[in-house]
C-alpha cells in the first residue's frame, strides 16, 4: 500500500515536504504524531491523527504515538488565542494512561512484527534537561527570527491579540523540535505528522535535526476537518464527542455520525473508516440515488462505532435507535443496558414512584394517573387506551386496570409509557 497515495484519495494531505513520498516508497520508515494529554480521553477531533497512524502501520511503516507529558505542561499556542491552563504531573500521568488504552484499540503495539507501534512520553527525556542545558544544546541552533516567522507565533503577537504570548508558550516549538530530534536519534524516526496547524512546529523539528546532526527529516500534515457549513468538527451543543463511553455514551457517539449531512458523510467516510476506494465510490453512488435512506450515514456510523467501541456495542445502540422510530419491541428494550436506555430517553419526562406501591399490585390507571401523572385524568387515559394509543414497554395496553408488577420493569427500575406515536414517559421505581 502506497501511504501517500492512500491519503491523497481520502483527502487527508494538506502539506507534505518534498522527498517524503520517495522516502516512504523506498524503505520502512518510523514516523510519529504527538497527542496532547489535556484530558484522560481522546475525542473525535483526534481521530484524523489516529487514522493517519493506522494507515501508516497498514502501509508497513512504524508508527510512534507520542503522549506529550512535557509539552502538556507548557501549552501549544497553535490555533489558540489565549494562554492555556497548565496541568500538574499527577493529572498528566492519569490522562496519558487513558489515551494509551484508547490508542491500543487502533494500533498494534503487541505483535512481533517489525512495524509494531511504539508509545512514548516526552516527559521521560525532557525531565532530564536543566534550563541552562536546554538553551545551550537546543536554543542556540534555532534563531528568534526563525521562531517569530511561524504563524502560531505571529497570530498571538499581532495587533488583535488579547494578551500576547508568554515565553513558556513561545518555547513550545523548541520543545516539540527536541522531541523529533530525540526520536530521530533513538529510533531513527524521520517523519513527523500532524494537523495543518502544526506545520510550523514540525518544520522546526526538521530544521533542528538538520542543524544538530546534518540528518534529513520530513513532515506531513492533514487538513483540519470542518463541517460543510464551516463550523468546527466534533463539537456539539453539549461539548466534545469523546471516545470514552463514560464521557460520551456509545448511543450518542453513534447518533453523532448518523446525523451528519450528506456532503460531510461523503467526506468523513473516506477519512474515518478503512473502507476501500471502490466500495466507497459504490456507496456514494447508491446513496445519491435515494439520499433520504441515508445509506452513507448509516454505514459511516456503523464503521466508526464498531472501531471505537465494539461490534456488541454497535448492535446494542443500533437496536436502541430503532425504538424511537417505532420498530422496537419489549424484547429489544430488555436487551439494552441502563446507560444506553437512559441515553435513548434523555430528556423524557420522568416520574419517581416508591417501590412499596407494587407490593400488593397496582393498576395501570392508578400508577399513571394518580402516582406518576402521565395522564391528566383517568378519562384521558381510558379514551386513549380505547383508541389503541397507549403502550407500556412497547406493548399495547388494552385493559386500563391491568396489574403492574415489579417483574415488568426494565433494568429492574424503569417502566416506559408511550402516548400516541412520539410522547414517551419514564416511571422510575425508587
GUZA-795225 format. One record per residue (C-alpha): x, y, z; residue in one letter; residue number from 1. Coordinates in steps of 0.02 Angstrom, whole numbers, plus 50000, padded with zeros to 5 digits. Example, Ala and Ser with C-alpha at 12.3 -4.5 7.8 and 13.67 -1.06 7.14 Angstrom:
50615, 49775, 50390, A, 1
50684, 49947, 50357, S, 2
***
This chain:
50000, 50000, 50000, X, 1
50066, 50171, 49948, X, 2
50039, 50276, 50104, X, 3
50040, 50446, 50018, X, 4
49926, 50390, 49876, X, 5
49806, 50317, 50004, X, 6
49799, 50482, 50099, X, 7
49779, 50584, 49940, X, 8
49619, 50500, 49880, X, 9
49550, 50504, 50056, X, 10
49578, 50693, 50064, X, 11
49699, 50678, 50210, X, 12
49851, 50778, 50149, X, 13
49870, 50964, 50173, X, 14
50059, 50992, 50166, X, 15
50199, 50871, 50126, X, 16
50385, 50907, 50125, X, 17
50474, 50868, 49961, X, 18
50556, 50695, 49965, X, 19
50433, 50622, 50091, X, 20
50343, 50508, 49969, X, 21
50507, 50448, 49895, X, 22
50572, 50402, 50068, X, 23
50414, 50305, 50111, X, 24
50416, 50210, 49948, X, 25
50600, 50166, 49969, X, 26
50607, 50096, 50147, X, 27
50513, 50055, 50306, X, 28
50505, 50222, 50395, X, 29
50472, 50269, 50575, X, 30
50351, 50415, 50595, X, 31
50264, 50495, 50742, X, 32
50118, 50601, 50795, X, 33
50101, 50691, 50962, X, 34
49943, 50687, 51067, X, 35
49912, 50823, 51194, X, 36
49856, 50746, 51360, X, 37
49739, 50886, 51415, X, 38
49605, 50756, 51459, X, 39
49602, 50570, 51503, X, 40
49515, 50530, 51339, X, 41
49536, 50571, 51156, X, 42
49388, 50647, 51064, X, 43
49338, 50631, 50882, X, 44
49441, 50786, 50839, X, 45
49594, 50675, 50871, X, 46
49533, 50536, 50758, X, 47
49609, 50607, 50600, X, 48
49781, 50592, 50682, X, 49
49739, 50417, 50743, X, 50
49686, 50364, 50568, X, 51
49849, 50435, 50498, X, 52
49944, 50315, 50611, X, 53
49828, 50171, 50567, X, 54
49859, 50195, 50380, X, 55
50045, 50218, 50415, X, 56
50054, 50049, 50501, X, 57
49947, 49965, 50368, X, 58
50071, 50028, 50238, X, 59
50209, 49933, 50330, X, 60
50289, 50079, 50422, X, 61
50324, 50100, 50608, X, 62
50200, 50217, 50696, X, 63
50252, 50306, 50856, X, 64
50118, 50385, 50966, X, 65
50196, 50519, 51075, X, 66
50096, 50572, 51227, X, 67
50154, 50746, 51271, X, 68
50182, 50739, 51457, X, 69
50311, 50879, 51444, X, 70
50228, 50985, 51310, X, 71
50064, 50965, 51404, X, 72
50144, 51061, 51545, X, 73
50179, 51207, 51429, X, 74
50029, 51230, 51315, X, 75
50033, 51232, 51125, X, 76
49996, 51406, 51055, X, 77
49944, 51337, 50884, X, 78
49765, 51387, 50844, X, 79
49744, 51466, 51016, X, 80
49704, 51646, 51057, X, 81
49739, 51636, 51243, X, 82
49861, 51555, 51363, X, 83
49805, 51382, 51419, X, 84
49794, 51320, 51598, X, 85
49941, 51207, 51640, X, 86
49918, 51032, 51712, X, 87
50010, 50952, 51857, X, 88
50109, 50791, 51836, X, 89
49983, 50679, 51926, X, 90
49841, 50735, 51812, X, 91
49951, 50715, 51659, X, 92
50001, 50537, 51706, X, 93
49818, 50490, 51729, X, 94
49772, 50568, 51562, X, 95
49915, 50478, 51473, X, 96
49856, 50309, 51537, X, 97
49681, 50340, 51470, X, 98
49747, 50392, 51299, X, 99
49863, 50242, 51290, X, 100
49719, 50121, 51320, X, 101
49617, 50203, 51183, X, 102
49758, 50202, 51054, X, 103
49784, 50016, 51085, X, 104
49614, 49987, 51002, X, 105
49679, 50057, 50839, X, 106
49863, 50013, 50831, X, 107
49961, 49851, 50850, X, 108
50077, 49877, 50999, X, 109
50092, 49692, 51044, X, 110
50140, 49584, 50896, X, 111
50314, 49528, 50842, X, 112
50300, 49618, 50675, X, 113
50441, 49734, 50626, X, 114
50321, 49880, 50615, X, 115
50232, 49862, 50781, X, 116
50183, 50028, 50855, X, 117
50278, 50118, 50994, X, 118
50211, 50233, 51128, X, 119
50325, 50361, 51210, X, 120
50307, 50504, 51333, X, 121
50414, 50658, 51302, X, 122
50419, 50695, 51489, X, 123
50536, 50545, 51505, X, 124
50676, 50636, 51414, X, 125
50630, 50818, 51440, X, 126
50636, 50799, 51630, X, 127
50824, 50768, 51616, X, 128
50856, 50940, 51543, X, 129
50911, 51085, 51651, X, 130
50863, 51257, 51590, X, 131
51044, 51301, 51551, X, 132
51070, 51135, 51464, X, 133
50916, 51161, 51356, X, 134
50958, 51337, 51297, X, 135
51139, 51280, 51264, X, 136
51101, 51117, 51173, X, 137
50940, 51165, 51084, X, 138
50908, 51352, 51094, X, 139
51068, 51407, 51009, X, 140
51027, 51310, 50850, X, 141
50862, 51400, 50812, X, 142
50858, 51589, 50793, X, 143
50724, 51701, 50867, X, 144
50694, 51768, 50690, X, 145
50653, 51591, 50633, X, 146
50535, 51561, 50780, X, 147
50448, 51729, 50755, X, 148
50409, 51687, 50575, X, 149
50290, 51547, 50624, X, 150
50104, 51583, 50602, X, 151
50064, 51516, 50775, X, 152
50178, 51649, 50849, X, 153
50132, 51792, 50732, X, 154
49945, 51772, 50768, X, 155
49974, 51785, 50954, X, 156
50086, 51938, 50937, X, 157
49978, 52029, 50811, X, 158
49882, 52190, 50843, X, 159
49720, 52095, 50876, X, 160
49799, 51979, 51007, X, 161
49720, 51992, 51179, X, 162
49864, 51959, 51296, X, 163
50016, 51922, 51190, X, 164
50116, 51764, 51221, X, 165
50218, 51703, 51368, X, 166
50396, 51642, 51349, X, 167
50331, 51472, 51404, X, 168
50220, 51454, 51252, X, 169
50347, 51540, 51139, X, 170
50468, 51399, 51181, X, 171
50342, 51264, 51134, X, 172
50409, 51239, 50958, X, 173
50584, 51211, 51029, X, 174
50519, 51076, 51147, X, 175
50422, 50992, 51006, X, 176
50577, 51004, 50896, X, 177
50676, 50920, 51035, X, 178
50551, 50776, 51032, X, 179
50583, 50749, 50847, X, 180
50771, 50759, 50875, X, 181
50762, 50632, 51017, X, 182
50657, 50510, 50915, X, 183
50772, 50535, 50765, X, 184
50924, 50490, 50869, X, 185
50848, 50347, 50969, X, 186
50728, 50264, 50846, X, 187
50785, 50329, 50677, X, 188
50619, 50422, 50664, X, 189
50622, 50527, 50505, X, 190
50442, 50585, 50487, X, 191
50326, 50688, 50595, X, 192
50142, 50702, 50553, X, 193
50001, 50808, 50624, X, 194
49863, 50933, 50587, X, 195
49897, 51077, 50469, X, 196
49906, 51197, 50618, X, 197
50062, 51101, 50673, X, 198
50162, 51131, 50514, X, 199
50271, 51268, 50590, X, 200
50313, 51164, 50745, X, 201
50350, 51009, 50640, X, 202
50464, 51102, 50520, X, 203
50559, 51174, 50669, X, 204
50598, 50993, 50715, X, 205
50662, 50952, 50541, X, 206
50771, 51109, 50546, X, 207
50839, 51066, 50719, X, 208
50886, 50891, 50660, X, 209
50974, 50963, 50508, X, 210
51072, 51091, 50609, X, 211
51116, 50974, 50753, X, 212
51155, 50813, 50659, X, 213
51163, 50853, 50474, X, 214
51024, 50723, 50451, X, 215
50868, 50739, 50346, X, 216
50692, 50727, 50417, X, 217
50521, 50753, 50340, X, 218
50348, 50823, 50377, X, 219
50169, 50786, 50326, X, 220
50008, 50866, 50385, X, 221
49824, 50834, 50359, X, 222
49687, 50965, 50342, X, 223
49591, 51025, 50493, X, 224
49420, 50947, 50474, X, 225
49267, 51059, 50470, X, 226
49083, 51033, 50434, X, 227
49011, 51081, 50266, X, 228
48936, 51238, 50346, X, 229
49110, 51290, 50405, X, 230
49080, 51252, 50590, X, 231
49204, 51156, 50696, X, 232
49203, 50968, 50676, X, 233
49171, 50860, 50829, X, 234
49084, 50991, 50935, X, 235
48902, 50976, 50986, X, 236
48792, 51083, 51097, X, 237
48848, 50979, 51245, X, 238
49034, 50991, 51200, X, 239
49161, 50868, 51131, X, 240
49114, 50695, 51066, X, 241
49231, 50584, 51167, X, 242
49296, 50410, 51132, X, 243
49273, 50365, 51316, X, 244
49099, 50288, 51338, X, 245
49087, 50367, 51511, X, 246
49103, 50541, 51435, X, 247
49001, 50511, 51276, X, 248
48887, 50360, 51277, X, 249
48904, 50240, 51128, X, 250
48724, 50285, 51085, X, 251
48761, 50472, 51073, X, 252
48925, 50433, 50984, X, 253
48830, 50331, 50853, X, 254
48697, 50466, 50836, X, 255
48829, 50599, 50802, X, 256
48889, 50508, 50646, X, 257
48714, 50459, 50594, X, 258
48659, 50641, 50591, X, 259
48798, 50718, 50485, X, 260
48749, 50799, 50320, X, 261
48759, 50708, 50153, X, 262
48908, 50812, 50099, X, 263
49001, 50780, 50261, X, 264
48960, 50594, 50258, X, 265
49041, 50578, 50085, X, 266
49198, 50661, 50155, X, 267
49202, 50578, 50327, X, 268
49180, 50400, 50264, X, 269
49347, 50418, 50174, X, 270
49436, 50493, 50324, X, 271
49366, 50396, 50471, X, 272
49346, 50220, 50402, X, 273
49456, 50090, 50318, X, 274
49331, 50051, 50181, X, 275
49419, 50038, 50012, X, 276
49404, 50161, 49868, X, 277
49295, 50056, 49753, X, 278
49171, 50014, 49890, X, 279
49159, 50195, 49945, X, 280
49127, 50251, 49765, X, 281
48987, 50122, 49755, X, 282
48914, 50178, 49921, X, 283
48914, 50361, 49868, X, 284
48832, 50319, 49701, X, 285
48700, 50212, 49789, X, 286
48670, 50348, 49918, X, 287
48644, 50480, 49784, X, 288
48504, 50377, 49707, X, 289
48399, 50392, 49865, X, 290
48478, 50514, 49990, X, 291
48327, 50501, 50106, X, 292
48382, 50324, 50151, X, 293
48544, 50397, 50223, X, 294
48645, 50245, 50168, X, 295
48811, 50337, 50188, X, 296
48773, 50399, 50362, X, 297
48716, 50227, 50419, X, 298
48874, 50142, 50355, X, 299
48987, 50279, 50424, X, 300
48905, 50271, 50596, X, 301
48920, 50082, 50599, X, 302
49104, 50076, 50548, X, 303
49163, 50210, 50670, X, 304
49059, 50146, 50816, X, 305
49125, 49968, 50793, X, 306
49304, 50032, 50779, X, 307
49296, 50145, 50934, X, 308
49183, 50037, 51043, X, 309
49143, 49861, 50982, X, 310
49026, 49761, 50871, X, 311
48924, 49716, 51025, X, 312
48903, 49900, 51075, X, 313
48854, 49944, 50897, X, 314
48722, 49806, 50892, X, 315
48651, 49871, 51056, X, 316
48643, 50055, 51006, X, 317
48575, 50011, 50834, X, 318
48434, 49913, 50912, X, 319
48406, 50053, 51038, X, 320
48397, 50183, 50899, X, 321
48256, 50086, 50816, X, 322
48147, 50106, 50970, X, 323
48110, 50290, 50939, X, 324
48059, 50252, 50760, X, 325
47925, 50129, 50813, X, 326
48024, 49972, 50772, X, 327
48068, 49925, 50949, X, 328
47991, 49782, 51047, X, 329
47980, 49734, 51230, X, 330
48120, 49610, 51197, X, 331
48233, 49741, 51119, X, 332
48203, 49857, 51267, X, 333
48256, 49720, 51387, X, 334
48418, 49690, 51291, X, 335
48491, 49864, 51308, X, 336
48589, 49913, 51463, X, 337
48539, 50054, 51579, X, 338
48661, 50183, 51511, X, 339
48603, 50156, 51332, X, 340
48421, 50155, 51388, X, 341
48443, 50323, 51477, X, 342
48537, 50394, 51327, X, 343
48392, 50350, 51211, X, 344
48263, 50429, 51326, X, 345
48366, 50576, 51384, X, 346
48254, 50725, 51421, X, 347
48095, 50619, 51427, X, 348
47978, 50669, 51572, X, 349
48020, 50555, 51718, X, 350
47915, 50516, 51871, X, 351
47983, 50433, 52028, X, 352
47869, 50315, 52124, X, 353
47905, 50213, 52280, X, 354
47928, 50026, 52260, X, 355
47811, 49994, 52406, X, 356
47657, 50028, 52297, X, 357
47697, 49870, 52197, X, 358
47691, 49755, 52349, X, 359
47508, 49711, 52326, X, 360
47497, 49754, 52142, X, 361
47438, 49919, 52067, X, 362
47330, 49951, 51915, X, 363
47396, 50041, 51761, X, 364
47266, 50177, 51789, X, 365
47317, 50209, 51970, X, 366
47502, 50208, 51926, X, 367
47492, 50326, 51778, X, 368
47352, 50443, 51832, X, 369
47374, 50452, 52021, X, 370
47557, 50417, 52061, X, 371
47651, 50464, 51902, X, 372
47530, 50589, 51822, X, 373
47573, 50530, 51647, X, 374
47391, 50568, 51602, X, 375
47298, 50724, 51655, X, 376
47147, 50622, 51702, X, 377
47081, 50444, 51708, X, 378
46957, 50486, 51570, X, 379
47101, 50539, 51455, X, 380
47190, 50376, 51496, X, 381
47037, 50269, 51456, X, 382
46998, 50365, 51297, X, 383
47175, 50344, 51228, X, 384
47179, 50159, 51275, X, 385
47014, 50132, 51182, X, 386
47092, 50212, 51029, X, 387
47243, 50097, 51039, X, 388
47362, 50242, 51077, X, 389
47443, 50185, 51240, X, 390
47582, 50060, 51270, X, 391
47694, 50008, 51414, X, 392
47868, 49942, 51373, X, 393
47816, 49940, 51189, X, 394
47666, 49827, 51222, X, 395
47492, 49896, 51189, X, 396
47384, 49924, 51343, X, 397
47209, 49856, 51314, X, 398
47145, 49848, 51492, X, 399
47162, 50007, 51598, X, 400
47150, 49901, 51756, X, 401
47293, 49783, 51710, X, 402
47405, 49748, 51859, X, 403
47584, 49815, 51851, X, 404
47713, 49709, 51941, X, 405
47899, 49734, 51979, X, 406
47940, 49594, 51855, X, 407
47883, 49707, 51713, X, 408
48018, 49837, 51746, X, 409
48165, 49867, 51630, X, 410
48337, 49860, 51711, X, 411
48243, 49824, 51873, X, 412
48184, 50002, 51893, X, 413
48102, 50080, 51739, X, 414
47934, 50073, 51650, X, 415
47916, 50155, 51480, X, 416
47745, 50227, 51443, X, 417
47701, 50291, 51270, X, 418
47555, 50404, 51224, X, 419
47523, 50413, 51038, X, 420
47672, 50397, 50919, X, 421
47800, 50515, 50995, X, 422
47758, 50552, 51176, X, 423
47863, 50449, 51296, X, 424
47865, 50450, 51487, X, 425
47978, 50358, 51608, X, 426
47920, 50292, 51775, X, 427
48068, 50258, 51889, X, 428
48046, 50143, 52037, X, 429
48142, 50205, 52190, X, 430
***
